[in-house]
Amino acid sequence: MSTGATPGPPAGAVRPPVIRRRRLEPDARREQILSVAVRLFGERPYADVSTTDVARGAGVARGLVNHYFGTKKELYLEVVRVMLTVPGVALERLPGGGVPERVDAIVTWFLDVVSRHSTSWLAAISAGGMAGDADVDQVIAEAVDVAADSILAAVGLGDRPAGEGLRGMARAYVGMATYTAREWLQRGALTREQVHTLLAATLLTMVEKVFPRAA
């Protein structure tokens, strides 16, 4: 007589695994979405990426992308900010030795980051088809300011107010580092070793002979 219950598997049969979607904490979910956005905006121009694409890549509903980041443009601005802004942890992990050791370490960190995320970093510095947009230009300018301040802090000049001349020189070095890295990653005109030598030697010379005249 049938009881209406669904019959179970035969005795000895192997039950199929139960697949459960892993629930992520809000911060982890946000980082997952951002990671997918970094990859997609690195692979395609801004106009060719939608929030639906990002949501699909992250395995979430599109509404969740909007919840964490707002509009597509706001998401893109966050991608550019993340790719170009030097995080505080980079300075915290610098060695406590002399200036040459710290210069070598900050250059090594920069080259590690841009090579690990080369496609996305190159897309970010070229604004991914959004060049000339005031909001994108502002984010890039802010990232350059943070990088300049980070350089001054790395070489021991961050414990006192920096004049505009000193910060301007640091920003100029950031520009040089950016274009030198492009010669390596995009054009293949330089090797990593050559880029490291150029950036480290230039920064050390600036610290010893140029910055003191502007401080």
N, C-alpha and C positions, 0 to 999 in steps of 0.2 A: 504494500500500500504506500502510495506517495505521501510524504509529509509536507511537500512544497519547498523543502530545503534543497539548495544546490548541492549535488553530490560532490564529495571531495575527491582528490586524486587517488588512484589505486594504491594499495599498501606497497610501500617500498619505493614509490615514485619520488623523484627529486622535485621539490617545489621550486618554482621559478623565484628568483630573488625579488624582493619588494624594493622598488626604486623610489626613494623619497627625495624630494627636492630639498637641498640644504638651505636652511634659512640663514641669511646673512644679517649681521648687525647693520644699522643704517650707515655708519661710516664705511664699512666694508663694501656695501652695495654701491655707495656713491663712488668709491675708488674704482670699483669694477666698471661702472659706466664711464668714468673719466678715462680709464685705461683703454677702453674700446674706442672712445672718441679720439684720443691721441693717435691711435693706430689708423683710424679711418681718415682723419684729416691729414695725416701724413701721406696716405696713399692716393688721395683724390683732392681736387680743388674744393674750396668751400662750397661752391654751388652744386657740386655733385654728391654731397653728403646730406642726408636728412636725419632728423631725430628718430624717425622710424628705423633707419639703418642702424643707428647707434643702439636703440632699444633691442632690436633683433640680435645684434651681435653680443649684447650683454645678457640676453635671455630675460628681459624684463618688459613690462608694459611701457608704451611710450609716455604715458602719464607720469611714470616714475622719473623719467628723464626730465620732464618739465618741472616736476616737484623739486628736484635737487638743483637744477641749473637754470630753470626759466626757459627762455627762448633758445633757438638754435644759435643765434649770435652770441648770447651770453655763455652758452656752452663752449663755443669756439674761443671766446675771449679767455675763458678759464684754461683751455688747452694751451693757448699761446703763453699765458702767465706761468703755467706749470713748467712748460718746456724751456722758458728763458730766464726764469727767476732763480737766483742762487739761494738754496734753502739754508737756514741757520745751522743745520746739522753739519753742513760741509765745513763750516768754520770751526765747529766744536771738535771735529775729528782731526784737525790739523796737528802736526807734531809740535811739541813745545821747544824745539831747537832754535837755532838762529834763523836769520832772514833767508839765507840760501836754501835751507831745508824746507822752510815754509813756502817759499816761492815754488820750489820743485813740486811740493805736495799739491798746491792749489792748481798748478798747470796740469799735473797728472789727473787730478779729479775732473777738471774741465774736459780733457780729452777722453777720459773714460765715459763721461756722460754723453758727449756728443756722438761718440762712435757707437755706443750702445743703442741710442735712439736717433741714429743719423737721419733716417727718412723724415721722421716727425720734427726733428730739430731744424732741418733744412727748410721744411715747409713753414715752420713757425717764423723763422727769421725773414722769410720772403713774403710773409703774410698770406700765403695760400690763395692768392687771387683777391685778397681784401686790402691790398696796399692802397694807401690813400684814405682809407676809412679812419675817421677821427678817433673812434673808440679803440681800434686796433693799434693805431699809432701811439695812443696814450699808454696802452698796456706795454708795448715794446719800450717806450721811453722810460716807464717806471721800472721795468726789468733791467734796463741799462743802468739806471741810478742805483738799484740794489746791488748789481754786480760791481759797480765802481766802489761803492761803500764797502762791499765785502773784500775787495782787493786791498783797500786801505787798511781795513781791520786785519787782514791776513799778514800784512807786512809791518804791523805794529803802529799804524797811524790812525787807528780807529778810536783811540781813547781821548781824543780831543776834537773840538769842532774843526771841520775841514773848510777852508775857504773855497770860493768858487773856482779859483785857479787850480788848486790841487784836485778838486773833484772833476774839473774839466779835463785835466790830464789823465785821470783814472778812467773817465768815460772814453777818451780817445784810445786808451789801451784796450778797453773792452771792444771797441770797433775793430781795432787791429786783430785782436784774438778771433773775432767772429769771421772776418774775411780770410784770415790765415787758415782757420779750420775748414772753410769752404774750398780753399785751394787743395786741401788734402781729401776731403770727403766727396766733393762734387766734381772737381776737375782732375783729381789724381796727379796734380803737378808736384805735390810734396808728399813725403812719407810722414808717418806719425813721429818718428824720431826727429826729422827736420823741423816739424812744427813745434815739438817740445823744446828743442834747442833754441829756436828763434823766440818763442814766447817767454821762456824762462830767462834767457840772457837779456832780453829787452826789459822785462819787468825788474830784474835785479839792477840793471843800469839806471832805470828810472828811479828806483828807491835810493840808490847811492848818489846819483849825480843830478837828477832832475827834480824830484819831489822836494828836496830841501830848499830849493829856490822859490818854490810856490807855497810852502807851508806857512 
